[in-house]
Amino acid sequence: MTVPGIISDGDGNGSNDEDSDIFSSKCREKKIIVANFLPLLAQKDLNTGRWCFSFDEDSLLLQMKDGFSSETDVVYVGSLKVDVDTSEQEEVAERLLAEFNCVPTFLPPDLQKKFYHGFCKQYLWPLFHYMLPMSPEHCNRFDRFLWQAYVSANKIFADKVMEVINPEEDYVWIHDYHLMILPTFLRKRFYRVKLGFFLHSPFPSSEIYRTLPVRDDILKALLNADLVGFHTFDYARHFLSCCSRMLGLDYESKRGHIGLEYFGRTVYVKILPVGIHMGQLESALNLPSTSIKVKEIQEQFKGKKIILGVDDMDIFKGLSLKLLAMEHLLQHYEELRGELVLVQIVNPARSTGKDVQEAKRETYAITERINANFGFPGYEPVVLIDHPVPFYEKTAYYALAECCIVNAVRDGMNLMPYNYIVCRQGTPKIDEALGITSGSSRTSTLVVSEFVGCSPSLSGAIRVNPWDIDAVADALNIAITMPGLEKQLRHEKHYRYVSSHDVAYWARSFMQDLERACKDHYSKRCWSIGFGLSFRIVALSPHFRKLSLDHIVKAYKRANRRAIFLDYDGTVVPQSSIVKTPSPEVISILNDLCNDPKNTVFIVSGRGKNSLSDWFAQCQNLGIAAEHGYFIRWSQSSNWESSPLLMDFDWKRIADPVMQLYTEATDGSYIETKESALVWHHQDADPDFGSCQAMELLDHLENVLANEPVEVKRGHHIVEVKPQGVSKGRVTEKILSTMISNGKPPDFVMCIGDDRSDEDMFESISSTIYSPSLPAPPEIFACTVGQKPSKARYYLDDSADVLKLLQGLARASSMKPKCSTQIQFSFESVA
């Protein structure tokens, strides 16, 4: 801020992006990948005391590099999975950056415990998987100290990103729910940082998410990213619903891309499930150890069909439900006993707690019961492998399994079915081990829970409700008894999708969308508003600035003829105010302005003429344009004139019953009847349902009124039907044209408003005033209320600022005898 009230040509924080000049513009473009853990394996040599590091080839973060150009530097920021002593951290950090392009965060052990094992795993993770903390025995309730640890950890991650970022060139891609408020810290430091976020877990419905005490902080933080990614449309829809219900934001599709308008920035939403690394799987299939393991498994389960499950040990993977379905299957299909085996590989649990121990006990209990009831010497119906299994061994099981089942009750994505499909496709070496002719047709069958993120992309899978044990059992029976041709066709369909939508495709597609989302960063000016986690950026036209009282008063004093147009709701009185009548202060200010003989002052409102006439009865010389200009009165002593555009209101008999129908069906909505218009309001209805009904009503009214001389428009929480050609823009244009044609052209025009209908005024005053017949163009001050995208050149923060400005202009008015010299003009005089 260089002068009070006027924003300088730089951004609000001049140093914000200036320090980026220290970086060379010729630096190679970097992709900075930020995640909770680095894609590294670490082990300390007990003899030498030296740390040994290597890349974790199974890490998604490492695999996604295939989607980037070979010219791109990829830098990773995250934590190590081991504790490094404070005395060693500097040396380790230098090694990791030099050898692996990795920047470790080194969270203190106590903070790491509260952040990761406390807030992330015991609170956020269950909540995002639809588990409310109803009882402390099952998951933690919200703890303010753990939340503070989460914030502190995210701040440390932000500090590490700042050490390596060139904000003008680099792209930052943040991963998963551990770092959901990191975008706020980075945006606060670099206003134009190119920032993407991808959530790998489910995003819960608004009914679940709204229970989170810090729900607004997290939503606002995610909206500080340029692109937010989700695996499925369901997850994205829940996020958009939360933004609508809790922040009042609407979204729209722009050329196929979903965008949220947020303080002048467009935050895009991307929907694309992650893929697998084809090369890694094919390499594993070609290992000699895989071929050996395949032959061992073939011999072990000779003459039997294998159903395979590979899951983490946690309460959401549905292990016990899967086992109960297997038990039901063996009970009702006796011919399958001795021929069918469920091999369940259990990956180590990622979290600890009573719930995990209970899930483990139940899994073992059901397994023992099934094997006791249906097993016999040489046959075990359920084989539970509860120890770390090498990747090559898993690929061997995938290659041999007749069917694969994912029965999770809630899971973000789950790539196990993708792995299974690729392994069933095989390679020449694994075909040789299996004794399959190269080039022969391949088959696979999948039973997938409908609550798993990969389900929508696997259209050939048998989708099940994991809670319906009978249905899961029937699905397993269908899968293993399915005709070979059908198995082949389903497999081919899946393989085409999986092979073309691999992890490289996913990373490349996300980055392309991020680049597109950031392309307008330098075409707008940026200001920061809000404190703490409510921080956000306002991005607006470079010509958009706050209207300074000193600046406008100088122009006001120079002028000989002034035209002043003021909106009412949200401009002269606050939009949130319950009392809608003007205060004595407003009446006094308007009278001072109206009594200046150089001024022509109009209130231009969508409200009815009776209300406005009663409210401003004390303002003798005030002009009023009611119902968006359908009715106009130049002063209290003049008569109301109506627009000659439409005198027949028969269309109301058509529109009103339709609106009544939607009002009855939409709780919280109501109809406002004006003399020239009908307005359907839904601000008090359910946000999602009200918005949906508004779109339907808009379409319905457009159809039934297609041959009527009216227009149907959707505004902020309203649908309005009004005569064609009636708008605030038209009435200001006619007032100005009348003044010009009567030899009283204004040399000062000020127009202030706060909503969409006022944008018409801002546009029309410019087009009307710049006439070749005028000796000189007037000074124009089009001003919107609030920092938001607008056709106006200026803004004021709120209605209080508007009153201060009007008060300043009233004081500046010349102290001449207070008699009205306003000339009454009629619409008919404008031919």
N, C-alpha and C positions, 0 to 999 in steps of 0.2 A: 504494500500500500504506500504509494508515494505522496498522494494528496488525500486527505480525508474524503471518503465518498467516491473517489475515482480510482479504478484499478489501472495499474501501470501496464505497459505493453507486455511485460513478462508475466509469468504465472504468479499466483498469489504468493508463492514462496520462491523468490528469485533464485535461491541457491539450489532449489530442488533438482532441476535438470542441468544446471550450469556445470556442476562438478563432473558431469559426464564428459566434458571437453578434455579432461585429462587423459581419456582413453584415445588411442589412435583410431581414426575412422577407417583405417586400412586393416584393422584387426579382422581375423577370420570370424565369421558368424558362429556363435556358440549356441548350443541347446543345453540349458541347465536343467537337469532332471532332479527333482527334490522328492524324497520319499523318507519314510521312517527309518528304513535300514538301507545301507549301501549294498550293492550287488557283489559283495566280497565274502570270501571265507578267510577266517583268521585263526591262527594257532601259534602258541608260543612254544619254542623249543626249550624244554626244561634243562637241557645241558648247557646251551649257550645263553639262554635268557633272551634270545632274539625273536622278534615277531616275524612270522611267515604269512604272507598274504597271497591270495590268488582270486581271480574272478570266479563268481558262482555262475556256472554255465546254465543252471536251471532258473536263474532270476529273470523275470519278465523285463526288468529295467535294462538288463544287458542285451536281451534279445531284440528289444525295440530299436536298437541302433541300426538294424538292417533296413529300417524304413527311412533313414536319413541319408543324405548325400555323403559320399566318401570325403568330400571337402569340409564337412561339418565337424567341429570339435564338440564332443559331448562331455560335459562335466557333471559329476554326480555329487549331490549334497545329502548327507544322511548320517545315521549312527552306525557304529559297529555293533555286532551281536555279542561282543566280549567287552569286559572292563579293562581299560588301559590306565595304568597308574599315572597320576598327574605329572610325575617327573618325566614320563616317557612321551607324553602327548604331543609336545612340539616336534620331536624327532619323527614320530609316527605320522603326524599330519604332513610334514614335508615329504616323507617317502610316498605317502598315498597320492599326494597331488602330482608329484614328479613321475611316478611309475604307473598310476592307474587313473589319473584325472579325477580323483575322489577327494572330497572335502569332508572330513569327519566332524560331527558336532560335539562329541564328548560331553553328553549331559551328565551332571553329577549323579551318582548312583541313587541317592534318595529322590531326586527329581525324576529320574527315569522310572523309578518304581511307581511314584504317584501319577506320573503322566501316562505311561504305557499300560502297566498292569492295573493301575487304579482307574483313572478316568476313561481311557480308551477301551480297555478290555472288559472292565467290570460295570461300566455305565453306558458309554456310547454304543459299543458293539451289540450288546443285548437290545438296546432301545431301537437301533436301526434294523434289527431282526425281529421287531414287533414284540419284544418282551418287556413289559412294563415292570418297574421295581415295586410291585405290590407288597412283596415281603423281603426283608433283608436276607433271608435264608437263600434266596435264589439269585439275586443280583443287587448290587449296591444302589442305594438311593443317591440323589444328587448331593454332592458334597462341595461346598464353596472352596475349600482348601485344595481339593483335587482339580477343580476348574482353574484355580489360580496356577497350579502346576502345569496344566495344559497350555495356558496362555504363556507362561514363562518359557516352556519348551519351544513353542512356536516362535517366540521372539528370538531365541538362540538360533533356530534354523534361519530366520530372516537375516540375522547378523552374518551368518556364514555365507549366505547367498550374496550379500552386499560386498563381501571380500573379493568375489570373482566375477561380478557382473559388469558388463558394459551396457548400460540401460538403453542406449540408442540402437544397438545392433542385436543384442541377445534375446532369445526367447526362454521363458521360464515355464516349466511344466511340473505342476505339483500333483502328487498322487495320494489319494485316499483320505479317510476320515481322521487320521491322526493329525493332519495339518490343515484343517478347514478354516482356521482364522489367519493362516500365513498370508493369504492375499492382501489382507488389510495392512499388515506391517510393511509389505513390499510396496504397495500402492502409496502408502504414506511417505515412503522414502523417495520413490521415483513415480511421479504422476503418470508418466507415459510408458511404464514398464509393460512389456508384451507378455501377458500372463494367462496361462491355461491351467485348468484344474480338472482332474478326472477322479470320479468316485467309483471305487471298485466294489463297494458293498451296496446293498439295497438302500434306497432312500425311502423312508416309511411314509405312509399316508399322513395327511395333515392331522388326523385325529390322534395319531401316535406322536408325531413330531411336536405338536403344540404343547405337550406335557413337559417339554424340555425348558427349564427355567431360563436358559440363555439362548432361546430359539432365535430371537431377533438378531443377536450378536453374530451368530453363525451364518444366518441368511445374508446379512449385510456384508459379511466377510467374503462369502462366495460370490456375491455380486460385485466385488472389487476385482474379480477376474474378468478377462475379456471373453473367455470361452469356458463353459462348464460342461463336462461330458458325463454321460451315463451309459450303462450297458443296454438298457431297455427303455421303451417308451413309458412303461408303467412308472419306473423310477423318475424319469424326467417329468412326467405328468404330476407326480406327487410333489416334486420340487416346485413346479410352476404353481400348483394349487396353494402351497404354503406361502409363496411370494404374493399371491393374490389375496389370501385370507389375512395374512399377518402384516403385510407391507402395503397392500392396496395396489399392487402392480399388475398390469395387464400385459399379455404377450400376444404376438402375432407372427404369422409365418411370412417371411420375406423371400420370395423366389426359392421356396423350399427349405429355407433355414429359419428356425425358430429364434425369435429375438425378444428380449425384455428391454423396454426403454427405462433407463435408470439414471435420472439427473443429467440428461443430455448424452449419455453413453448408451450404446446398444450392447447388452450382454447376450451373447449367443449361446444356445443350448444345442449340444451335439448328442446324437443317439447312435452308438455303434459298439457292439460287443467286441471285446478283445479276442484275438486269435492265438494260435499256437505257433511254435517255431518248427516248421516242417523239416528243415535240415537236421535239427537236433534229434528229432524222432527217427528219421531215416538212418542217421548215423548210428543210433542206439540199436536199431534193428539189424544193422550190418555187423555188429560186434560178434566176435566168436563166442563170447560168454553168453550172449543172448541165444544163439543157436543151440548151445549146450543146454541152457536152461529150458528151452522149448522142448527138447527131446526128453528131459527129465520130467517135465510136467505132463507131457503126452503119455509117458509110461506110468506116471502116478495115477492119472485119471483115465486110463485106457477104457474105452467103451462107455464113457460118461459124458454128459453135456455140462459145460461150465457156464454158470451165471456169475458175472464178476461185479463186485462193488469195491470202490477205492474211496475212502472217506477219512476226514479228520475225526478224532474222537471229541465230539462236542454235542451239545443237546439239540442243535439245529440240523444235524445231518440225517436224522431220522433212522438211525441204525436199528433201534428196537422195533420200529414200525416195519422196516424192511424184513427183519427176522420173523416177525409175526405173520407177514404175508407169505414168507417161505413155509412157515409152519402150516398155514391154512392151505397152501398149494399141495403139500404132501398129504394132508388129511383128506382132501377131496379128490385127488388124482393119484390113486394108489399105484397106477402103472408107472408113475414117475419115480417111485421109491427105488433106490438102487441105481437109477440112471441119471439123476440130476444132482448137481453139487453147486452150492453157493460158496464161492471163495470170496471172503471179505477181508481185504487188506485195510488195516487201520493205521493211518498216519498218526504220529505223535500229536497230542493236544497242544494247541497254541496258547491256551490259557489254563489257569488253575482255579480250583474252587470246588465247592460241594456239588454243584450241578454236573461238573465233568466226572467226578467220582461216582455220582449216582448213575449217570449214563453208562459208565464203564461196568458197574456192577450189574445193571439190568441187561446189558449186551451179553455178558458172560452167562448170566442166569438163563436167558432164553436160548442161547446157543447150546448149553449143556442139556436143557430140556428137549430140544429138537433132536440132538444126537442120541439121547437116551431113548426117546420114543420111536424114532424112525431109523436109527442106525443099526448096523449089525457088523460082524467081523468083516473087514475089508471095505466097509462103506461108512463114510461120515458125511451126512447131508450138508453140514455147515463146517467149513474150514476157516477158522479165524486166525489171521496172521497179524498179531499185535506186537510187531517190532519193526524197526526201520528196515525198509525194503529198498535195495538199490534200484536205480531207474531202469537198468537193463532188465532186471527181473520183472518189473511191472510191465514193460513192453512185451515180454514173453507171455505173460498172462493175458494182456490185451489181444495179442495175436491169436490166442487159442480160444478165447471166450466166445461161446455161441450167442450170448446176450450180455448186455451191460446195463446195470440199473443205477440210477441216481434218484434217491428217494428223500432228498432233503426237504424239510418243512419250510425252510427259508435259506436261500443262498444267493450271494451277489451275482456270481457268474458260473463257476465250476467248469473247468476245461477238460475234465476227465472224459466225457463223451467224445470230444474232438480227438483226443489222444487215441481212444479206442478205434475210431473210424480210420485214422491214418494207419494204425498198426494192422488193422484187418485188410487194408489195401495191400500191405506187404511190400517187400523188396525181393530181388532175385535171390539173395542169400538166405533170407528167412523162408522164402518159398521152398528152397532146397531142403532146409531143416524140417519143414512141415511136410515135405513130400508132395508139394502142390506143383502142378505144371505151370510154368511161367506163361502169363497171358490169359490164364483161365479166369472165369468170372468170379467176383468176390461178393461176399455177403456180410451183413451185420444187422443186428437188431438192437434197438434202444428202448428202454422204459425210463421215462424222465418225468420227474415231478414238475407240475405246472408252476410251482413256486420258485423255480431255479432260473437264473438269468439267461442260461443258454437255451432254455426251452423254446422261445419264439423263433430262434434261428434254425431249429431242428424240426422242420415241418414233417419229416418222415418218421419221427419217433412216436411211440405210443405214450401219450401224455396221461398222467394219473394224478389223482388227489392222494397224497401220501397218507392222509388220515383215514382213507377208505381202504381198509385192509383187504376186504373181499375183492374190490376192484383192482388193487395192485396184484393180488394173486392171479386173478383172471388175465391181467395184462401180461404177466410173466408166462402164463400158459400159452397165450396167443403168440407171444414172441418166439418161443422155442418150437412151436408146432406150425409156424407160418410156412407156406410154400416157398421153395427155393427161389423162384422167379421174383416173388414179391420182396423177399429179403435182398435180392440183388438190386432191384430197382430203388428200394429205399436207401441202400448203401451208396449207390451211384449218385443219387441226389444229394446226400449228405457230403460225400467226398468232394463233389464239385464246389460246394459252398465252402467247406473247411479249407480246401487247398487254395482257393482264390481269396479267402478272407483271413489270411494268416496274420501274425503279429506285426510283420513289416507293413502290411496293408493298413492295419489299424493305426500304427504310429504315423505313417505317411499321411493318411486321411485326416487325422486329428491335427497334425502340424499345418497342413494346407488350410484347414478351416481357421486355425489360430492366426495364420498370416493374413487371411482375408479379414478376420475380425479386427486386426490391428492396423489395417492400411490407412485408416482416417485419423490416426493418433495426432498427427502434426497439422491437421487442417482445422483444429479447434483450439481454443484457449481453455486452460484448466484452472479451477479454483478448488480449494479444499474446504469442506465444512464438516462439523461434528468433531467430537472429542473421543479419545479412547477407541473402543471397538465400534463406535458409531461413525467413525471417520469414513468419508466418501468423497469422491471427486465429482465436481460439476464441470461438464465439458460443453462449451458453447461457442458460438460464432466468434471469430477474432474481433469483430466490430461491436460485440455486445458488451455493454459496460453499465455500471450503476449510475443512475441519474443524480448528478450533484446539484444541490440547491443553489450554490453560488453560480454554477454554470448556467442554469435555466433562468435564474433571476435576471442576469445580465441581458439575455435575449428577450425576456419578458418586458423589461423596462424600455428596450429599444423599439418595441412593437407599437404600431398605431391601431391595429385591428387584430383581435385575437379570437380564435375559436378553440374552445375547451370541451372535450368529450370525456365523460367519466362513466365507467361501468358502476353498478351498485354492489351486488353481492360479491364478497371477496375482494373488493376494491375500496369502496367507501366504508363498508362495514365488514368485519371479519367473517369468513365463510363458516367458521366454527361457532359463531355466536348464536345462542338460542334466541336472543332479542334481535329481531330483524329491523325494527324501526330505527331511523337515524337519531343519533344523540344530539343534545343541544349544541355541542361543540361543532358537529357536522353542519347543522343548520346555520350556525353563526358564520362559519368559514365560507359556505356557499353563498350566503347573502353578501358577504364582503366582496366576493369575486363577481357576483351578478350585478352589484351596484356600481361597478366600474364601467363607465360608458364604452370603454374600448373592448369589453368582453362580451362574447356570446357563449354562454355556458349551457351544456346539455347533460342530463343524466340519460344514458342509453342503456336500457335494461330489458331483460326478458320477462320481467314481472308485468302484471296487469295494470291498466291505466288507473283503475279506482284506488288500488293500494298506493301507487306512487303519488297520485294526486292528493290523497289524504295525508300521507307522510310529509310531503313538501308543501303543505298549504301555507306555511309561513315564508316561503321563498317566492316572492312576487314575480321576480324577473328570471326565474330558472326555467329553461326549456326542458321538456321531458319527451323522450322517445320510448314508448312502452311496447311490450310484446315484440321485441327485436326491431322496432321501427314501424310496425303496422299502424300504430296510432302515434300522432305527434302533436305537441302543443308548444308554441314558442314562448309563452309566458302564461301566468295564471289568468290574466285578463283575456286571453285569446281562447278560441274554441278548439276542441279536439278535432283533428282531421285524420281521416283514415286513408290508407293507401287505395288508389283506384284499381289496383291489380285484380282484386277478387272481392266480390260482394256476396257471392253465393256460397253458403256454408253447408250445402246438402251433403258434402263429403263426410261431415261429422256423423251422420246417421249410419254411414258405412264403417267408419273407423272406431267409433265408440264401443259397439258390441264386441269387436275384436279385442280391444284393450280390456274390456270387462272380463272377457274369457281368460286372458292371461293374468289379470289381477286376482281372479278367484283361484287360479292354479298356482300362483306364486305368493307364498306367505311373506308379508312385509312390503309388498308393492302397493302403489296407489296411483290414481289418475288425477292430474291437475287439469282442470278445464279453464281455458282462456277464451276470450271472445273470438280470437282469430286462430287459435291453435289448441291441440290436445297434447298433453305430455304424460308419458308413463314413467314413473320413478321406481327404481329398484335398489336404492342405496341401503335400505334396511332389510333387504332380502339376503338369503345365503349368497355369498359372493359368486361361487361357481354356478349355482343354479340360476341366480339372477342374470348373470352374464349370458348364460346359455339361452335362457328365455328371451332376453333382449335381442339376440341374434335371430331367433325364430320369429319373434314379433316383427322385427324389421323386415324380414323376408315376406311374412304374411301380409303386412300392410302394403308393401311395395306391389304385391300381386293384386290385391283387391282395389287399390287406388291407382292402378296403372293409367287409367283414362281420366283421372281427376287432375285439376290444375293445382296440385299440392306437391310438396316434397317431404320425404320421410328421412329423418337424420337421426343418427345415434350419437349421443354425447356422453359426458361423464355420468354414468348411472342413470341415464335417461334415454327414451326413444320419443322423438317429437315429430308431430305432423303439423305443418304450417303451410300457408300459401306460397306458391312459387314466387321467387323474386323478392321475398321479405327477408332481410338480414340486417345486422348492425352495420355491415359494410355499405349496403345500399342506402340506408338512411343518412349516414354521415356524408356519403357522396352527394346526396341530394341537398343536404343542408349547405355544404360547401359550394356546390354549384349555384344554389340560390343566392348566396352571398356574393359570389363572383359576378353573376349575371345582373345583379342590382348595383354594381359598381362599388361594392364593399369587400373586395378580396382580402382575406386575412394574410398578414405577414408573419403570423405566429400560430402554429397549430399544435395543440397538445392532446394526446389521446392515451388514457390509462385504463387497462382492463386486466383480468386475470385468467380467463378461460378460453376455450376453443372459439366461441362465437366472437370474441373480441379480436381474434386474429384477422377476421374480415375487415374490421375497422382499420387495423394497422396497414393492411394492404391497400385499402381503398383511398386513404388520405394521401398516400404517395402518388397514386395514379391520377387522382382528381386535381391535385394542386399543381402538378407539373404541366401546366397548359402554356402553349406558345403565345396565347393572348395576354398573359400576365407579364408585367414589366420586370418582375424578379421573383424567383421562387421563394416561398416563405421558409422560415426555420421550422422544422418538424421534430416533435418530440413524441415518438411512439414508445410507450413504456408498459411492460408487462409486470405483474406482481408475482414475485418469486423468481429464483434463478432456474430457468428451464428453457428448453428450445422454443424460439418464438420468432415471428417476423418483425417484432419490435427491435429497435436498436438499443433500447435502455431497459433497465429493470429497477424495481424497488423491492425490498425484502418482504414487506407485508403491508397490511392496511394502515398500521400505525405510521409507517414511513410515508404512505400516501398522504395522510392527514398533515404530517409535518411539512411536506412539500407544498400542499395547498395553502397551509397557514402562512408559509413563507411568501408565496405569491400574493396572498391577500394583503399582507403587510406592505408588499412592494407596489400595490396599486396606487395610482395617483389620487390625491385627496381632493377630488373635484366634487361639486354638488352631486349628491347621490340621486340622480334621476335616470330613469331608464331611457336609453336611446335605441333599444333593440327594435328592429323593424320586423314586423310580422310578415312572413312570407307563406305562401301556400304552395302545395305540391303542383297545383294547376299552372303556377307561373313558370314552371320549368317545362318547357316544351321539348 
